[in-house]
Amino acid sequence: MAEIVKVCVTGASGKAGRAAVDELASSGFEVLAVDLVPAALNVPFLRADLCDYGQTVEVLSQVDAVVHLANIPAPGLHTPAATFMKNTEMNANVFLGAAQVGLQRVVWASSETTLGLPFETPPRYVPIDEDHFPYPTTTYALSKVVGETLAAHVSQWSGIPFIGLRLSNIHTIADYERVPGYWADPMTRNWNLWGYIDVRDAATAFRLALEATLIGAHNYIIAAADTIMNRPSMELVDSTFPGVKATRVIGEFETLLSIDAARRSLGYEPSHSWRDHVAAE
């Protein structure tokens, strides 16, 4: 496979998009930022509507690979039907467009929600891993499940590697100011097993997914190495989800969203934590 030099980042004006642009540009990639809303970025920017297939193909024809982040980013921001339809349309246009122009790789933002979030029904086991799928409980999560299925088939047809990153709840350094407010009541964050991901580690994961030696379609959980709580992980599980068993020994504050597969396949190792910025009183 030829070297990936030029990379399009869709959704480049969003929280994760801006971080991905910075990470890729600083790592030597030529980055084309794409979004409907301009942002102050130190790379070329192109305004494009990815719900339009023609615009999508025009954008993708200029690059070697795509890091696709453009989607409605969470449930509840639009009507359920609009969330599903818009996300599915954007994903389909990018995936099919990638095949049409012959991209070398597609890396895209799937979601932890495909695994059963919010956990109103307890998880089957902890830590949850890639096999705890699919359990969509919203049309947002369903759009990501459909995206993963679409990616698998388009990858098979085209031979293009597709890597979906099931991102946990993204936090910036500024977001960490809110973390102590979660600690009094574990139920405020049990919806995703107290998971999170530092935006800088998310950006690194996108770069690693571009660089990894992989074929076919793959999906990986991307989370921080720890939970967002100051209580031991299994204590949180036992008090909130009694009866849910651990499939292996879990470290004191270890994440309950398993990142073992991402470690093995991508070389992913999160290096940032809220603990670097907030005292765990």
N, C-alpha and C positions, 0 to 999 in steps of 0.2 A: 504494500500500500504506500502511496506517495505521502510525503510529509504534509501534515496539516499546518498551514500557515495562516490562512484567512478564515476568521470565525465570525459569524453573525450571532449576536446576543439579542434575542427578542425579549420584550418586556424590560428593556435596558434602563428605564427610568424608575423602576420599582426598587424596593429595599434590597432584595437579593440581586436584581439585575445590575444595579450600580456597583455592588461589591464584586460581582462576576466580571464586569467590564474592567475594573481596576486590577483584579487578580490576573486576568488573561493578558492584558496589555503589559503589565509589569513582568510577565513571564515570557514576553517576546512574540506573542501572537499579534497579527494585524486584526484589529477588532472593528467590526461595523455594528454600531448600536442602532437598534430598531425599536420604535415604540410609537404609539399615537400621541403621547405627551412628551415634548422635548424636555431634556434635563441638561444640567451643566456637566458635560462629560468631556474628557480630554481625548476623544476619539471621534472619527466621522460618525454623524448621526443621519438616519433616514427615517422620515415619518411614513409609516405604512400600516394599513389595516389588514391584519392577517385573517379576517373573516372574508376577504376577497382573494380568491385563488390566484388570479392574475398578478396581483401585487405581491403575494407571497412568493410565487415562482420568480418574479423579477428580482426580489431581494436575495433569494437563495442562489440565484445564478451567479452572484458576484463573489461567492465564498467557497471554501473547501468543506466547512462543517458548520453546524448550528448548535448553539446552546439555547434551547427554547424555554423561556420563562413566561411568555405572554399568555396569561389566563386571568379570568376572575379569580382572585387569590384565596377566597374562603366562602363558605356558605353564609347566607344571610345578607349579602351585599346587593343581590339582585333577586328576582323571583326564582323559585326553584327551577322552573322550566327554562328561563333565560340563562341561568348559570350552566345548566347541562348543555343546552344547545350551543351557546357561544363557545364554551370551552371545547366541546367536541368538534365544532367547526374549525376553530383555530388549530387544534391538534391534527385533525385530518388534513387540512391544507398544508401544514408544515411537513407532515410525514409523507404525504403523497407528492408534494412538491420536491422534497429531498430526493425521492426516488426518480422523479422526472428529470431533474438536473444532474443526478449522479453524485450526490454528496458523499464524502468519505465517512462521515459519522454524524449521528444525531444524539445529542445529550439533552435530556429534558426533565422538567420538574414534575414528577408525580407527587404523591403525598402520603403522609402517615395515615390519613383518614381512610385509605383503602383497607387498613388492617382492622377496622371495627370502631373507630372513634366516632362520637364520644362514647366512652365505655359505660353506658347506662346498663348494659349487660356485661358482666365481668368477662375479661379475656379468658381463653381456655387454659393458658399457662403463661408464665413469665420466665425469662424475658421474651416478649413476642418477637418473632423473627419473620423472615420472608415467607414462611409457610402459613402464617396467620393471615390468610388472604384467600378470596376477597370477601370482605364484610362491609360493603358500603352502606352507610346509614343516612346519607344525604345525596341530593343530585350532584353536588360538588364532588363527593367521593366517587359517585357512580361515573362521572365524566372522566375521572382519573383511571378507574378500572377499565372503562371502554378504551381509553388512550393506551393503556398497557397492552390490551388485546390487539388493538390496531397496530401498535408498534411491532409486536411479535410477527404479525402476518406480513407487514410491509418489509420488515427486515428479511424474512424468509424469501419473499419475492425478489427483492432487490440485491440482497447480499450486503446491505449496509448495516454495520453495527448500530444498534439502538440501546442506549443506557438511560433508564429512568431512575431518578433519585427521589426516593420517598422521604421528603424533607420533613423534619419535625418543626415545631413552632419556632420561627426565626426571631432571634433577639440581637439587637445592637447593644453597644456599651450603654447608651442612654436608657435602653429598656431595662437594664439591670437594676435601676433605681426602684422598680416596682417589686422586685423579687421578695424582699422581706414581708411584703403584704400577703404573700401566699402561705406563709408558714403556720399561721394560727389555725387554719382549717384546711386539711389535706383535700377536702372535697372540692375546693376551688380549682384544683389542677389535676384531679384524678381522671379527667376526661381524656388525657393522652398519657396516662401513667407518669405524670410529672416530668415529661420530656421537654426538650428544647434543643436548639442548635444555634451556636454563635454564627452571625452572618459571615464572618471571615472564614470559618471552617466550612460553611456551605459553599462559599466561592472556591475554596481549595478543592472541594469534592468535585465541582464541575470541571476544574482543570484536570484533575486526576482521571476523571471519566473520559476526557478527550485523549489523554495520553496512554491509557491502559491498553494492553494487548488483549483484545477480546473480539470474538465474532458472535453473530446472532444478537438476540435481544435479552437484556438483563435488567433487573430492578433491584435496587439496594436501599435499605433503611439508612438514612443519614441523620444522626443525632449527636449531641454532646456525649462525652464519656460518663457524665454524672447526671443525676436528676437535678431539678431546680429547687429541691427542698433541703432543709437542714436536718432532716430526720433520716435514719437508715432506710434503705430501699425496701427491705423485706418487712420492716416494721410498718411502713406505709401500706404495703400489700396486705398484710395480715389484718390490719385495722379497717381497711376500706373494702377489700375483696376477700373476706374470710373463705378459706377452702381452696383458693387458687394456688396451685403448686408451682414451685420452681423446677425447671428441667435441669438445672445445674447450680453450682454454688455461685451466688451473686455477691459481689463486693459490697462493702458497707454503704457507700453512696452511689453505686454503679447504676448506669442507665438501665431502665427496664425495656428499652427499645433496642434490641440487639443490633450492634454495628459490626458483629463478627464477620459477616459476609463481605461488607465493604472493606474491612481491613484486609481480608485475604485477597480479594479480587482487584481492588483499586489501590491498595496501599494507604487507605484512608486512616488517619490517626488524628482525632481532634486535639487541638492544642490550646483552646480557649475555654474558659469557664466563668460563670458569674462569680465564682469564689475568688477570682483575681481582682474583682472590683467591689465586692460587698462582703462584709464580715459575717460569717456563719454563726451568729450568736445563739 
